[in-house]
Structure formats: C-alpha cells, structure tokens
Amino acid sequence: MSGKGEAKGKKSQEQINDEKAAEYAAELEKHDEAQAAKGRVFDPFELLARTDGIQTVDHPTLGKLKFGELTFEDAFEIDKCKTDALKTETIAWLMMSKAYPKLPRDFLSRMPLMEGAALIDFLTKRPGFLSVQKRSRSGSKTVRKRKTSG
C-alpha cells in the first residue's frame, strides 16, 4: 500500500512540475514579447503590405470572411458621414469592398438581419475599426436618445 501512496505523491509532484513549467513558459513568452517590442523598427513598407492585403477569418456565423484594413485615406470618406449609422455602414463597406470590389455600397442594409448584425459585431471588434462616437464641444460623449412613442 505504501507503493500507491508514493505513486500519488509522485504524480502530485509531476503536477507541481507541470504547473511550474507552464508558469515559466508564460514568463518567458512575456519576456520574449517585451524584447521583440524593444527591437521593433518602424517599417512603412510592411504597413503598406498589410493594408494592401486581404485578411481571411473563419467566422462561426458567416463562414470564411474576407476584408481589408482601413487606411488613412478611408478616414476622410468616413468623416463625411453625418450619422453614426451611416459611418458604420461606410466603414463596413470600405473594409468589405477591399476583398469584394463589386460589392454594392448599400449591401449592409440589404443583408439578412442576423448575418448583418454578426458582420457588424465582428468588424467593430477589429483593431482597425474606427470609433464612430463623437464628442460634444465640452468634450463629453454625445448620447443618442431613444424615440418615444406617443
């Protein structure tokens, strides 16, 4: 019976060792990332290659989703939009039309609701998606009021 107790004790030690190894691996990864960030060099050609490329993501609702990143030039077109809804539609169209050049500008309003909502949810979580919130002259965020019936 003492053999079983030793086996349990040894297994417990293996678990401890595995946990320590995982901790050290996580610390090493953080260290490597910090070192890589220190050595990062600004490369405009790498950025241009990224904005010229098309990203593909396997989305659970939409399937294989292709889109391009927004560019500085896109910001000027987005800025012309008068409402948040129009800005969101424009941003979605700009990102999607890079992968699908013949995509009609009003595609989002013509999509089925479920897929349209999933697409907007996905795109708004992308790092390159511009915020559509405006600020008032005082600096506070503007709030859209709900329409009341009656």
N, C-alpha and C positions, 0 to 999 in steps of 0.2 A: 504494500500500500504506500510505502514511502516513495516508491518509484513514480506513482501517479502524482503525488504532491510535488515532486521535483519537476515533473513534466509541466504541470500547471505553472509552477514558479518560473520555469524556463520560458514558457510561452508568454507569460506576463512580461518577462524581460525583453523578449522579442518585440512585443507590442510597444514597450517603452522605447526600444531602439528605433523602431519604425517611426514613432512619433517624433523623436529627436531628429531623425534623418529628414523627415518632412519639414520640420522647423528650420533646419539648417539649409535645406534646399530653397525654402521660401526666402530666407535671409540672403542667400547667395543670389537669387534671382533679383531681389530688390537692389543689391549691391551692383550687379551687372547692369541693371537699368539705369541706375544713378551714374555709373561710369560712362555708359553709352550717351546719356544726356549731356554730360560734360564734354564729350568728344564730338557732339553733333555740330555739323557745319551747315550753314545756310547754303542751299543749292537750288537756285531758281529753275534750273533745267529739270530737276527732279519734281518740283512743284508743277511745272508746265506739263510734264509727262503724266502726272496724276490727274490734272484737270482735263487733259486730252483723252484720257482713258475712260472706259465704261466699267463700272463695278457690277458684279452679279452676286445676288444674295438669294438663298433658298428660303423663302418666306412660308410659314406654315399655312397661311390662308391663300396667298396669292401665287404660290409656286415660285419658279425662277423669276426674280425681279431684277431688271437691268435699269441702271440710271447713271447719270453723270453728276459730278460735283458742281456746285455753283461757283461762278467766277466773280471777280471784282466787277467786270462789265455787267453781269447779270444784276448786280445790286442797283444799278441805275434804272433798269427796267422795273424792278420790284418797287423802287421808290416812287414811281409814277402812279402806283395803285392807290386809290382813295380809301378803300376799306380793308379791314383785316381779312375778310373772306376772300376778296379779290387778290390780296397779297398771297394768301395760302394757295389759291388756285394757280396763280402765276408761278410761284416757286415750284409747285408740284409739276407744272407743265415744263418749266425750264429744265428741271432735273430729269424728267422722263423723256423729253424730246431729244436729249443728247443721245439716248440709246435708241429711240424710235422717232427718227426725223419727220415722218409723215403724220405724227400724232396731232389730231386737231386740238386747237387751243382750249376748247370747251370740253375736253374729254372727261374731266373730273365731274362736272355737273351731269354728264350723261351716263356715268358708271352706276352699276347697282350700289345701293347704299352700303351694304356690308363690305364689299371689296373697296369702295371709295374710302370708307372710314378706316379700314385696315391699312390702306396705302398712306393716307394722311398721318395716321398714328406712327407708322414706320418711318416715313420721311421726316417728320418733326423731331424724331429722336436721333437723327443723323447729326454728326458734329457740324456738317456744312450747312445745315438748315438755318436760315436767318430768322431771328426773332421778329415777330410781327407786332410786338407790343410797342405802343407809342407812349411817350411821356408828355404830360401837360407842361405848360410853361413853368410851373412851380417845381417840376421835377418828379412829381408823383405819377404813378402809372394811371392811365386812363382806364375807366371801367365801363363796360358796355352794360346798360340797364336792360332788363327783360321787358318785353312788351307785356302790358297788362290788358286783359280783355275787359271791355265794358265802356 
